[in-house]
Amino acid sequence: MPAIKTLPSGSMNTKVIINEGKIIERVYETPKGELISLFPNQSSKEAA
């Protein structure tokens, strides 16, 4: 799973999905046109 630290330089945030006041997904477009979705704190919620 990609992380914000591994996004290529120049990537732009193109979409933010919010549910019940919390960010559940961010979509980024890389300079090459690839779309990458990030799900914040997904692994920490599953571990709990």
C-alpha positions in Angstrom: 0.0 0.0 0.0 1.5 3.4 -1.0 2.0 6.0 1.7 2.1 9.8 1.4 5.9 9.6 1.8 6.3 7.4 -1.3 4.3 9.6 -3.7 6.3 10.9 -6.6 7.4 14.5 -6.5 4.8 16.7 -8.2 1.8 14.5 -7.4 -1.5 16.4 -7.0 -4.4 15.7 -4.7 -7.4 15.3 -7.1 -10.1 14.0 -4.8 -10.9 13.7 -1.0 -13.7 11.5 0.2 -15.2 12.4 3.5 -17.7 10.3 5.5 -19.2 11.4 8.8 -16.7 14.2 9.0 -13.6 12.0 8.6 -11.3 11.7 5.6 -11.6 8.1 4.4 -9.7 8.3 1.1 -7.4 10.7 -0.8 -6.8 10.3 -4.5 -3.6 11.7 -6.1 -2.5 12.0 -9.7 1.2 11.5 -10.4 3.1 13.5 -13.0 2.9 10.4 -15.3 -1.0 10.4 -15.0 -1.3 7.5 -12.7 -4.0 7.6 -10.0 -3.1 6.5 -6.4 -5.6 6.1 -3.6 -4.5 6.5 0.0 -6.6 5.4 3.0 -5.4 7.1 6.2 -4.9 4.9 9.3 -6.4 1.9 7.7 -3.8 -0.5 9.1 -4.0 0.9 12.7 -7.8 0.5 12.7 -7.5 -3.2 11.6 -4.9 -3.9 14.3 -7.1 -2.6 17.1 
